[in-house]
Amino acid sequence: MTKMSGRKINFGQSVPKHSLILLHWFANMVEINNNNVIRLTFDPNSDYGSHHYGNYERLLDPLPRGYRYFTVGNLNQDTSAQLPDYVVNPQREYDGRNRDRIIIRVWEQRIDQVFITQHYDTSEHQGTPYDPTHTFHITNNLLIQIREFSLRDQYLKVASKRCLTPILWIIKTGN
């Protein structure tokens, strides 16, 4: 059990709506096998606005030996593989001002924990650390549901409101 598990997510209030688009992209970017094991398909040191996350503020549990945390989704970071346009330039209602991130816990190429989080708002004068009250554990089952829904919707690549609404409902209800 992690420090961040067990809280309900309310996109647009406790978490920027842009996190939903970032999470949708992530669910479709990683490999998830029949045993619900998630594997990296990109270099977390250099792709998609990602880099090592030191957890210096102790936002998450200490790492077991051999594991590392990485953060993914910095829209302003110049990386070798860029995030798709629907993530970088979302519809107006999904704009997140580049505050939201995905944090992954990785051992070799296997991801065993996924979190969504956000930086403090600049008006809070907290600097750039992540806000623990806006950090949530994302289960493998939720990633699979988002991914399966995505496969059924031909318009998902443009991240339309019509196709994101059912994903939002899944997250809100915990199904």
N, C-alpha and C positions, 0 to 999 in steps of 0.2 A: 504494500500500500504506500503510495507516495504522498507527499505533503499536499499536493494539489488535487487529489481525487475527491469525488463525491459532490462537487458543486454543479448546479445547473447553469447552463449557458444562456444568456439573453443577448443575442446579437443585436447590435445597434445601440445598446445601453451599456452593458458591462464589457462587451467586446466589440471592436469596430466591425461593421458589416464586411469590410474588405477581408477580414480573417476568413470568412466563408469562401470567398473566391480563392484565396491562397490555399486553404485547406482542400478545396475541390481540386485545384491543380496538383497539389501534393499527392492526394489519394490516387490520382491517375498517373503520376510520374513514377512512383515506387512500384516494386514488384511484390505482390502478395500471393503466396502459394496456397495450396489446398489445406495446409495446416495452420493457416493464418500467420505465417511467418513473413515479416516485412523485410525486404532487402533493398539496399541502396542501388540506384541505377545511375547515379551521378557522383561526382567528386565533391564531398561536403566541405573541402578546403578551398574550392575555387569556383563552383558553379552556382548559378541561381541566387546570387546575393547571399551566399552561405559562408560561414567561417566557424572556427572553434569557439565554443562558449565555455568560459572558465567557471561559471557558477560561483563567482567570488562573493556575491551578496547572499549566498546560500538560499537561493530561491527554490531549488530542487534538492532532492536527497543527495548525499555524498555518493560518488561513483564507486561501484565495485571495481576491483582490479581489472585493468585491460579495457575498460569502457571509456568513452568520451562523449561529451555533449557538443552538439553543433546547433547553430541557429541558421534558419533559412528564410529568405524573403526580403532582404534589404533591397528596395527598389532603386536606390541610388549607388549601390556598389557596382563598380565595373568588374564584371566577371567573365570567364571564358564562355559560359553558356548563359544566355539571358532568359529571364522569365518571359512568357508569352505576352502579347499585347493586351489580351483581356485581363491579365493580372496587373500589368503596369499602368494601363489606362482604362480602368473600369468605368461602368456607367456611373453617373454622378452620385446616385444614392449609395453606392458601394465604396466610395472613396474613403481611404483610411489614413491619408496623410503620412504614409510610410511608418506608422508606429507599430503595426502588428508584425509578429514573427511566429514561425514554427520552431520549436526546439525539439531536437531528436536526441535520444540516447542510443549510441552505436557501439557495438562490439564487432570488430572486423567489418563485414558488410551488412550485418544484421541490425535492424532497428527494433529495439524492444520497448521503447516508450516514446510517445509523441505528445507534445503539449502545444497549445496556442497561448500566446501572451502578447503583451504590448508594452512599449516604453511609456513612462510617465508622460502626461501632457506637459508641454513647456510651461503652461500657466501654473503648474504645481511646483515648479522650481526644485525638482528632485534630481536633475541631471538626466543621464541616459540609461540608468538601470531599468530593468523590467519591473513592472508593478505586480506584486504578489496577489493583490485583490482582483487582478484581471488576467490570471494565469490558470489554465484549465487543462486537465489530462484528457486526451482523446483516445478512446479505446480502438483496438484493432477492428472490432465489429462495426464501429461507426465509420471508419475508413472504408471498410468493405461495402457497407450500405451506400455510402456516397459514390463509391466506384461503380457499383452495380446499377445505381440509378443513372449515373452518367452514361453507361453503355446503352441504356434504353432511350436516351433523349438525343435526337440528331442535332438539336440546336445548342447543345451545351458549350461548344467551342466559343460562342459569343457571350456565354455566361448571362443569359437573359433572366429577367425576373421570374418568368414562367417556369424555368427549369430549376432555379435556385430555391424557390419557395418550398417545394417538398423536402429538400435537404434541410432547410431551416426548421421545418416541422419535425423531422426526425431528430435533430439535435435538441430542440426544445422539449420534446416529450420523452427523450431517452430511449426510444425504440430502436 
